[in-house]
Amino acid sequence: MSTGEGQEKGKGKGKARFGIGRFWSMVLTLVVVYAILKWAIPAISRQITNLPFPLPVPGTLIFMFMVLTVIALFLLVTFSQAHLDEFLRPVRKLLRAEYGKPPLIAVLCAVPLVIGWQVYDTTVPKIAVPSALRIQHPSSNFPKSFEALKNPFASPTDAEVAAFVEQAKANEVALIPQVMGDVERWMEEADPDHMLAFIPTRPMQRFLEQLADGNVDTETARAALVEKHLFEGRALYAMNCRACHGDSVAGDGPMADGFKLRPINFTDNGTIETIVEGYTFWRVSNGGPGLPTEATPWDSAMPEWKLSLTEEERWKIILAEYDLAEKTPRIPEGH
């Protein structure tokens, strides 16, 4: 078999495999890759995240992937002379007017028009609505009624303290369901004198000592009850918030680097210490989708926790966040 015959068979085999020829298969590949990046990925992201808006692929990233696709296709086309000849065959036919003069004239007119339009569209001044400034603590739709809210678990009432003491005496303290499984397993394995020994803080130990002596001081019991709330809040924080905000609430969780804007560092003096507890509760409850326009909801990946956490759970998480950050909330005006 001659070399020419082998090349002709190779050409025919390549065309049969791709069906539409190497040139149009390359064009189709570019179109498909661009469509996936521009439309398919945002549409899929909306289904995965259940957010009311898609997560678009940044333009710079689209450009980078398209360049890589062009380079890969170039290497494939120039792999052999037969591949290159097959790729250039439709172009040569067009330039020789083998498809007829109208297609040639149409292409020769369309190419400069498309390039010219792209240059014009890029350089012409455009009238656009001014961009809304992004602010760290959006407040334009913050309900005024939330401003005076106080965390109900930070300062338990005398009635709550008395009920807690009675539960402790019976060794049947009510804990949130999320931690009860661990506490019960620990009680079976360690066989402690009291279930609250699961919380090894000094205020709790002092309370258990008084409880064993049968003489419990109200303020000691109040401090122990706050420790119980903190323990539950830390557990809820670890389950729902740690991945982004980190163990130290410094915005350095294992998922923090994956967001356009990193989660806020609560240990910074300019964050949760500068806002009232009511605002913190409103912000946690509404997450990113509940923010006003100037906060650009797509800049915040925080979910609407009011949809999956009870009011009690949200307040206990906030209590733990302030404690872990070693911060205190701002006192509302007039208080």
DRENVEXDREN-396022 format. One record per residue: residue in one letter; x, y, z of N, C-alpha, C in turn. Coordinates in steps of 0.001 Angstrom, whole numbers, padded with zeros to 6 digits, always signed. Layout:
<nodes>
AXYZXYZXYZ ...
</nodes>
This chain:
<nodes>
M+000864-001208+000000+000000+000000+000000+000888+001242+000000 S+000594+002218-000833+001395+003437-000903+001088+004346+000269 T+002008+005300+000493+001824+006265+001586+000584+007106+001357 G+000343+007516+000094-000826+008336-000223-002119+007610+000070 E-002139+006298-000267-003340+005527+000004-003589+005395+001496 G-002482+005220+002261-002627+005115+003723-003175+006382+004314 Q-002672+007552+003814-003166+008830+004332-004640+009010+003996 E-005044+008606+002759-006440+008763+002371-007341+007909+003247 K-006878+006668+003582-007668+005809+004454-007749+006401+005857 G-006598+006973+006289-006586+007599+007619-007559+008756+007673 K-007626+009522+006570-008557+010656+006528-009988+010163+006593 G-010277+009153+005813-011637+008627+005801-012038+008059+007144 K-011090+007358+007820-011381+006779+009122-011655+007865+010142 G-010837+008963+010120-011052+010074+011059-012399+010719+010835 K-012793+010895+009595-014066+011548+009304-015234+010674+009730 A-015059+009340+009556-016136+008437+009955-016316+008443+011460 R-015160+008540+012161-015228+008519+013616-015948+009751+014147 F-015594+010931+013643-016197+012176+014123-017522+012474+013436 G-017740+011907+012293-019005+012095+011600-019077+013412+010849 I-018700+014511+011485-018824+015829+010870-017481+016388+010431 G-016435+015602+010518-015131+016091+010112-014395+016758+011264 R-013069+016812+011131-012249+017309+012231-012445+018809+012476 F-012633+019600+011435-012795+021043+011601-014043+021361+012416 W-015175+020772+011987-016427+021097+012674-016503+020447+014056 S-015818+019336+014255-015780+018743+015599-015024+019650+016560 M-013971+020325+016069-013228+021268+016910-014099+022481+017248 V-014802+022991+016250-015698+024133+016478-016783+023756+017489 L-017355+022571+017310-018401+022107+018217-017863+021945+019644 T-016639+021467+019781-016017+021316+021106-015899+022665+021807 L-015454+023678+021082-015332+025015+021664-016693+025545+022117 V-017712+025328+021289-019058+025804+021630-019579+025086+022874 V-019381+023767+022938-019873+022980+024078-019169+023391+025366 V-017848+023537+025326-017093+023931+026525-017557+025303+027024 Y-017724+026245+026080-018185+027580+026482-019593+027522+027071 A-020468+026721+026477-021846+026607+026976-021875+026011+028381 I-021022+025031+028632-020960+024425+029971-020520+025447+031002 L-019468+026206+030674-018943+027186+031623-019910+028353+031830 K-020533+028809+030756-021358+030013+030814-022755+029750+031366 W-023363+028619+030991-024772+028398+031362-025002+027133+032185 A-024322+026027+031836-024620+024753+032504-024185+024762+033970 I-022964+025204+034243-022473+025198+035629-023324+026094+036532 P-023652+027345+036141-024551+028138+036999-025902+027476+037227 A-026457+026849+036184-027762+026193+036344-027667+025016+037310 I-026594+024233+037205-026410+023091+038110-026171+023574+039537 S-025405+024659+039685-025117+025185+041026-026394+025618+041731 R-027323+026143+040972-028592+026579+041575-029373+025387+042112 Q-029303+024253+041399-029991+023054+041861-029312+022455+043081 I-027973+022515+043115-027225+021916+044227-027381+022735+045500 T-027267+024064+045380-027289+024927+046568-028687+025320+047012 N-029681+025151+046111-031055+025578+046404-031157+027082+046679 L-030211+027846+046149-030254+029296+046295-031158+029889+045216 P-031727+031080+045462-032605+031693+044461-031844+032320+043306 F-030535+032231+043310-029730+032807+042234-028613+031821+041873 P-028169+031798+040600-027091+030885+040204-025737+031399+040677 L-024739+030537+040639-023364+030914+040977-022556+030919+039681 P-022415+032079+039031-021762+032126+037722-020262+031868+037820 V-019702+031326+036744-018255+031150+036642-017647+032502+036281 P-016650+032993+037027-016059+034307+036715-015543+034364+035282 G-015655+035558+034664-015223+035735+033281-013763+035380+033061 T-012910+035722+034042-011480+035409+033922-011264+033901+033875 L-012038+033170+034671-011903+031715+034694-012399+031109+033383 I-013488+031668+032837-013982+031192+031536-012911+031399+030467 F-012293+032581+030470-011241+032882+029490-010083+031895+029631 M-009703+031596+030873-008579+030689+031100-008891+029283+030573 F-010111+028795+030855-010479+027464+030391-010598+027419+028867 M-011090+028498+028259-011199+028519+026799-009818+028513+026154 V-008869+029250+026745-007495+029243+026222-006906+027837+026322 L-007117+027175+027460-006606+025811+027627-007256+024863+026618 T-008554+025067+026349-009246+024228+025365-008671+024440+023969 V-008428+025703+023611-007837+026002+022293-006456+025370+022167 I-005655+025457+023237-004311+024859+023199-004400+023347+023018 A-005332+022707+023754-005489+021257+023636-005927+020862+022219 L-006864+021611+021655-007322+021324+020290-006220+021568+019264 F-005403+022600+019493-004275+022882+018586-003287+021714+018581 L-003006+021202+019780-002079+020067+019863-002661+018839+019160 L-003975+018644+019307-004620+017500+018663-004597+017638+017144 V-004867+018850+016647-004907+019075+015195-003526+018948+014579 T-002512+019432+015266-001149+019423+014704-000375+018175+015080 F-001075+017174+015617-000396+015939+016012+000237+015240+014815 S-000438+015350+013672+000102+014750+012452-000305+015609+011263 Q+000403+015427+010166+000089+016181+008962-001292+015812+008442 A-001672+014551+008615-002996+014117+008145-004108+014833+008911 H-003930+014970+010245-004920+015687+011049-005022+017152+010626 L-003853+017766+010394-003840+019169+010003-004483+019371+008635 D-004179+018475+007704-004771+018588+006367-006289+018436+006428 E-006750+017493+007259-008191+017282+007376-008873+018498+008003 F-008196+019105+008992-008761+020289+009655-008844+021473+008696 L-007806+021644+007843-007746+022802+006950-008540+022606+005666 R-008968+021381+005386-009645+021118+004112-010879+021992+003911 P-011807+022128+004904-012976+022993+004689-012601+024457+004503 V-011524+024892+005184-011093+026289+005054-010583+026541+003635 R-009775+025601+003126-009238+025759+001769-010358+025728+000726 K-011331+024828+000941-012452+024765+000013-013232+026066-000003 L-013405+026644+001194-014145+027905+001265-013395+029011+000542 L-012084+029120+000771-011288+030180+000154-011169+030003-001361 R-011304+028755-001812-011256+028518-003261-012633+028628-003887 A-013618+028984-003103-015002+029140-003566-015593+027841-004082 E-015109+026698-003525-015654+025405-003939-017065+025202-003383 Y-017421+025944-002339-018786+025897-001817-019686+026921-002506 G-019067+027674-003435-019793+028732-004119-019351+030105-003622 K-019626+031131-004404-019190+032482-004011-020000+033086-002865 P-021318+032869-002774-022078+033481-001665-021544+033125-000276 P-021223+031844+000038-020661+031546+001360-019333+032260+001602 L-018471+032339+000559-017187+033009+000706-017379+034486+001008 I-018270+035145+000265-018533+036568+000489-019119+036793+001883 A-020032+035898+002301-020660+036034+003621-019623+035947+004736 V-018701+034980+004613-017674+034812+005651-016715+036000+005642 L-016277+036438+004469-015329+037560+004380-015950+038858+004911 C-017259+038971+004834-017923+040153+005392-018178+040001+006893 A-018543+038768+007302-018920+038546+008702-017735+038656+009640 V-016574+038136+009227-015407+038125+010131-014998+039535+010545 P-014747+040481+009624-014386+041830+010062-015509+042542+010821 L-016766+042224+010474-017877+042851+011181-017924+042392+012644 V-017728+041111+012877-017741+040567+014249-016581+041136+015048 I-015387+041150+014446-014219+041698+015147-014428+043184+015445 G-014942+043916+014454-015188+045341+014656-016208+045589+015750 W-017258+044793+015779-018286+044957+016814-017708+044681+018210 Q-016870+043650+018322-016261+043333+019604-015370+044479+020090 V-014588+045039+019182-013722+046169+019549-014565+047369+019962 Y-015614+047652+019197-016493+048781+019507-017179+048571+020855 D-017726+047378+021072-018455+047099+022314-017545+047182+023530 T-016273+046859+023348-015325+046897+024459-014908+048319+024811 T-014779+049157+023786-014217+050498+024013-015253+051606+024172 V-016481+051422+023677-017456+052502+023725-017876+052779+025172 P-017983+054050+025576-018460+054368+026937-019894+053888+027127 K-020186+053359+028301-021517+052821+028574-022163+053563+029730 I-023481+053696+029644-024260+054287+030731-024767+053149+031610 A-024386+053172+032862-024789+052098+033769-025158+052681+035120 V-026019+051962+035814-026404+052373+037165-025188+052263+038069 P-024900+053265+038889-023739+053187+039785-023811+051952+040667 S-022672+051340+040879-022616+050153+041726-022916+050529+043170 A-023725+049685+043825-024014+049920+045237-022801+049535+046064 L-022445+050379+047015-021301+050102+047863-021606+048941+048788 R-020634+048050+048967-020814+046935+049872-020420+047367+051277 I-021260+047083+052238-020953+047445+053610-020880+046186+054458 Q-020057+046231+055502-019825+045037+056301-021052+044642+057103 H-021738+045632+057662-022904+045353+058489-024129+046053+057896 P-024762+045457+056888-025919+046095+056264-027032+046319+057268 S-027678+047467+057160-028696+047784+058162-029933+048446+057580 S-030017+048577+056256-031131+049320+055677-032471+048631+055902 N-032479+047305+056039-033738+046625+056315-033703+045897+057657 F-032847+046358+058551-032775+045799+059898-033978+046285+060705 P-034821+045376+061206-036022+045793+061939-035656+046549+063225 K-036261+047692+063410-035978+048514+064590-036317+047765+065874 S-037317+046903+065816-037738+046170+067013-036670+045196+067505 F-035716+044846+066648-034666+043909+067042-033546+044598+067811 E-033489+045923+067748-032332+046640+068290-032167+046427+069789 A-033265+046338+070516-033185+046219+071976-033195+044771+072455 L-033171+043806+071539-033205+042405+071951-031948+042031+072732 K-032135+041219+073755-031022+040708+074550-031045+039186+074484 N-029879+038596+074564-029810+037138+074509-030464+036548+075762 P-031563+035823+075631-032282+035315+076807-031512+034248+077577 F-030441+033712+076988-029688+032647+077657-028415+033175+078326 A-028157+034470+078197-026970+035051+078832-027222+035409+080289 S-028459+035753+080635-028807+036136+082011-030096+035416+082418 P-030013+034156+082857-031209+033400+083228-031965+034058+084377 T-033278+033955+084358-034113+034506+085427-034037+033608+086660 D-034518+034133+087786-034511+033336+089017-035350+032076+088853 A-036475+032192+088134-037332+031021+087922-036606+029951+087097 E-035869+030380+086081-035118+029438+085260-034009+028778+086070 V-033366+029564+086938-032300+029014+087784-032878+027983+088753 A-034017+028294+089366-034645+027373+090310-035032+026064+089622 A-035581+026158+088397-035945+024951+087654-034702+024130+087308 F-033618+024809+086986-032362+024128+086667-031829+023379+087885 V-031904+024000+089051-031430+023348+090281-032234+022088+090562 E-033549+022154+090377-034388+020984+090613-034045+019857+089637 Q-033791+020212+088387-033394+019205+087404-032052+018583+087787 A-031128+019446+088267-029807+018954+088650-029899+018019+089855 K-030760+018339+090802-030930+017471+091980-031439+016088+091556 A-032306+016063+090550-032839+014790+090064-031908+014125+089041 N-030803+014800+088728-029845+014320+087729-030524+014061+086386 E-031451+014954+086038-032180+014856+084771-032260+016234+084117 V-031108+016805+083842-031047+018129+083228-031385+018016+081743 A-032265+018892+081269-032672+018870+079862-031600+019524+078998 L-031042+018766+078087-030058+019277+077134-030646+019186+075724 I-030079+019956+074803-030566+019923+073426-030363+018517+072845 P-031241+018065+071967-031149+016695+071417-029817+016413+070724 Q-029191+017442+070156-027962+017227+069394-026816+016692+070253 V-026842+016933+071574-025734+016487+072432-026131+015338+073358 M-027426+015064+073463-027873+014058+074417-027287+012678+074123 G-027141+012330+072856-026580+011026+072502-025175+010853+073043 D-024337+011885+072877-022955+011813+073373-022922+011761+074898 V-023777+012554+075542-023808+012569+077006-024238+011204+077544 E-025244+010600+076949-025712+009296+077413-024657+008209+077226 R-023940+008232+076089-022867+007249+075890-021755+007446+076904 W-021435+008707+077189-020387+009010+078159-020792+008540+079554 M-022051+008720+079903-022532+008297+081217-022465+006776+081361 E-022734+006052+080280-022658+004596+080330-021216+004110+080485 E-020283+004806+079824-018887+004366+079849-018158+004844+081104 A-018356+006119+081493-017596+006695+082613-018287+006512+083961 D-019603+006284+083952-020398+006138+085176-020109+007272+086167 P-020367+008539+085772-020047+009681+086653-021087+009826+087761 D-020748+010676+088743-021686+010938+089837-022863+011789+089353 H-022612+012624+088315-023673+013501+087821-023470+013741+086342 M-024561+013833+085595-024478+014022+084152-023813+015341+083769 L-023918+016358+084628-023331+017661+084309-021815+017666+084428 A-021242+016574+084970-019779+016463+085003-019212+016381+083587 F-020099+016184+082610-019702+016188+081200-019180+017563+080787 I-019560+018604+081567-019103+019971+081284-018021+020307+082314 P-016737+020239+081957-015651+020311+082940-015167+021726+083274 T-016048+022725+083247-015629+024096+083539-015685+024357+085044 R-014932+025344+085517-014866+025631+086943-016225+026047+087522 P-017011+026930+086870-018326+027272+087424-019225+026045+087587 M-019148+025099+086653-019973+023900+086756-019478+022998+087875 Q-018168+022866+088028-017616+022048+089102-017991+022616+090468 R-017948+023935+090598-018322+024570+091857-019800+024315+092166 F-020631+024372+091142-022065+024107+091327-022296+022664+091765 L-021589+021716+091146-021766+020315+091518-021285+020036+092935 E-020234+020751+093349-019751+020603+094722-020814+021072+095707 Q-021415+022232+095430-022469+022741+096307-023694+021825+096272 L-023984+021296+095078-025131+020403+094949-024939+019154+095813 A-023702+018637+095855-023410+017455+096679-023519+017781+098168 D-023183+019014+098552-023279+019433+099954-024705+019775+100358 G-025599+019931+099376-026986+020254+099661-027241+021711+099957 N-026315+022571+099580-026471+024012+099834-026017+024781+098595 V-026955+025009+097678-026626+025637+096403-026905+027126+096462 D-025887+027924+096129-026031+029375+096061-026672+029758+094727 T-027582+030711+094738-028311+031089+093517-027383+031562+092418 E-026414+032418+092761-025519+032945+091732-024605+031860+091178 T-024218+030917+092027-023409+029792+091543-024221+028947+090565 A-025503+028725+090900-026377+027964+090010-026617+028723+088713 R-026733+030053+088790-026938+030856+087585-025723+030748+086651 A-024527+030825+087248-023306+030697+086445-023206+029314+085810 A-023637+028285+086545-023610+026924+086001-024600+026776+084855 L-025764+027406+084997-026775+027338+083925-026256+028029+082659 V-025558+029156+082837-024955+029828+081677-023917+028915+081028 E-023147+028192+081859-022160+027251+081318-022844+026143+080514 K-023993+025701+080978-024762+024694+080232-025169+025256+078872 H-025686+026495+078861-026073+027122+077599-024862+027284+076671 L-023718+027650+077247-022499+027818+076450-022055+026483+075854 F-022154+025435+076657-021788+024101+076171-022655+023715+074974 E-023956+023953+075083-024860+023643+073977-024579+024538+072778 G-024306+025819+073041-024010+026742+071954-022745+026372+071210 R-021706+025943+071958-020457+025534+071306-020687+024291+070444 A-021506+023362+070939-021802+022148+070166-022539+022508+068876 L-023532+023393+068979-024287+023812+067796-023391+024584+066830 Y-022497+025409+067377-021548+026156+066539-020662+025185+065762 A-020154+024144+066455-019280+023174+065795-020009+022436+064684 M-021291+022170+064891-022072+021428+063899-022456+022275+062688 N-022675+023566+062897-023247+024396+061828-022335+025507+061320 C-021406+025995+062140-020651+027206+061790-019143+027001+061686 R-018610+025979+062336-017164+025797+062416-016514+025668+061042 A-017184+025012+060091-016574+024775+058775-016138+026067+058106 C-016858+027162+058355-016517+028448+057736-015776+029364+058715 H-016319+029508+059919-015754+030482+060866-014610+029924+061700 G-014390+028606+061699-013228+028020+062352-013411+027758+063832 D-012498+026965+064393-012544+026632+065820-012409+027869+066688 S-011597+028817+066251-011327+030018+067047-012211+031193+066643 V-013263+030962+065856-014175+031976+065318-013429+033113+064620 A-012266+032795+064059-011453+033815+063393-011648+033813+061879 G-012697+033131+061396-012950+033097+059957-011958+032252+059202 D-011378+031242+059881-010331+030427+059263-010703+028953+059237 G-011999+028658+059035-012435+027271+058966-011934+026581+057715 P-012067+025252+057640-011556+024503+056488-012191+024881+055156 M-013378+025511+055166-014035+025913+053922-013885+027405+053627 A-013189+028134+054503-013129+029597+054390-012508+030069+053080 D-011479+029368+052603-010784+029811+051395-011596+029587+050135 G-012701+028865+050231-013486+028574+049040-014508+029633+048692 F-014569+030730+049460-015577+031756+049220-014960+033020+048643 K-015752+033742+047864-015298+034993+047246-014840+035973+048317 L-015626+036093+049377-015225+036867+050545-015124+035905+051714 R-014003+035929+052425-013812+035020+053552-014824+035332+054659 P-015208+034306+055435-016082+034554+056585-015458+035561+057533 I-016298+036327+058218-015820+037390+059104-015068+036811+060297 N-014015+037507+060685-013214+037148+061860-013861+037782+063096 F-014519+036973+063915-015223+037500+065076-014267+038016+066165 T-013009+037587+066119-012056+038053+067133-011545+039456+066831 D-011837+039951+065621-011427+041307+065264-012292+042324+066016 N-011674+043391+066495-012397+044380+067301-013477+045126+066523 G-013446+045054+065196-014403+045815+064405-015584+045007+063923 T-015826+043836+064486-016927+042998+063993-018047+042899+065029 I-018233+041731+065636-019421+041520+066476-019412+042361+067755 E-018265+042905+068117-018228+043750+069313-018843+045124+069041 T-018965+045480+067777-019470+046816+067424-020971+046827+067174 I-021641+045680+067281-023072+045603+066975-023844+045046+068165 V-025117+045392+068235-025967+044915+069325-026359+043463+069064 E-026731+042757+070126-027079+041344+069991-028273+041134+069073 G-029212+042078+069088-030376+041948+068228-029997+041927+066766 Y-028995+042743+066399-028537+042744+065008-027864+041418+064678 T-027039+040923+065595-026375+039634+065368-027404+038536+065141 F-028462+038539+065955-029509+037529+065822-030212+037660+064469 W-030530+038893+064055-031179+039129+062760-030273+038687+061619 R-028984+038998+061733-028021+038665+060674-027852+037154+060528 V-027735+036454+061651-027598+034996+061623-028879+034358+061092 S-030019+034896+061486-031298+034316+061076-031505+034412+059571 N-031133+035539+058950-031411+035781+057528-030291+035346+056598 G-029073+035187+057127-027971+034741+056284-027727+035661+055101 G-027164+035106+054022-026884+035911+052837-028106+036309+052053 P-029045+035403+051790-030229+035762+050980-031092+036852+051590 G-031020+037061+052903-031871+038060+053537-031254+039436+053621 L-030074+039616+053026-029399+040914+053110-030003+041929+052144 P-029873+043227+052451-030345+044266+051525-029435+044368+050312 T-029832+045215+049356-029114+045319+048084-027649+045678+048257 E-027359+046630+049157-025972+047080+049270-025049+046016+049838 A-025607+044940+050375-024776+043870+050916-024495+042798+049885 T-025064+042928+048701-024888+041967+047607-024952+040536+048119 P-026153+039948+048174-026335+038627+048785-025357+037568+048300 W-024932+037659+047026-024026+036625+046528-022640+036731+047160 D-022371+037805+047908-021095+037913+048605-021106+037165+049933 S-022249+036757+050410-022343+036042+051671-022900+034650+051425 A-022128+033655+051841-022557+032271+051636-023306+031725+052843 M-023521+032560+053864-024183+032065+055061-025646+031742+054767 P-026107+030542+055149-027506+030162+054892-028483+030963+055751 E-029757+030864+055411-030814+031431+056253-031056+030451+057401 W-030361+030688+058520-030411+029716+059616-031803+029622+060245 K-032646+030618+060024-033999+030543+060580-034802+029417+059944 L-034322+028902+058811-035019+027822+058133-034652+026456+058697 S-033508+026352+059384-033061+025040+059860-032727+025004+061349 L-032617+026161+061994-032314+026211+063427-033427+026942+064159 T-033777+026454+065344-034806+027110+066138-034265+028408+066713 E-035159+029242+067229-034739+030502+067844-033809+030231+069016 E-034116+029223+069818-033255+028874+070947-031866+028483+070473 E-031785+027673+069426-030479+027230+068919-029667+028396+068379 R-030318+029331+067695-029592+030496+067162-029055+031371+068289 W-029854+031613+069325-029386+032433+070440-028221+031757+071156 K-028264+030456+071312-027172+029757+072011-025890+029777+071182 I-026024+029689+069866-024844+029808+069004-024218+031194+069148 I-025052+032218+069159-024557+033596+069314-023868+033767+070657 L-024438+033190+071707-023812+033244+073034-022415+032625+072986 A-022299+031482+072307-021008+030802+072201-020027+031599+071343 E-020520+032228+070280-019622+033005+069412-018983+034165+070162 Y-019771+034899+070929-019210+036001+071707-018216+035481+072740 D-018535+034345+073361-017652+033783+074376-016340+033293+073766 L-016422+032573+072637-015212+032065+071984-014330+033208+071473 A-014971+034287+071013-014212+035446+070513-013728+036344+071645 E-014202+036078+072870-013869+036897+074039-014284+038350+073806 K-015503+038506+073291-016055+039829+073018-017396+039986+073728 T-017813+041226+073881-019132+041531+074420-019878+042378+073406 P-021183+042193+073266-021931+042978+072282-022077+044430+072693 R-022290+045289+071723-022501+046709+071996-023827+046890+072712 I-023838+047795+073664-025064+048098+074423-025956+048985+073562 P-027248+048640+073417-028141+049458+072607-028235+050888+073142 E-028504+051833+072228-028629+053237+072616-029771+053399+073615 G-029512+054205+074669-030531+054480+075658-030624+053439+076754 H-029693+052449+076759-029724+051416+077787-028495+051536+078688 
</nodes>
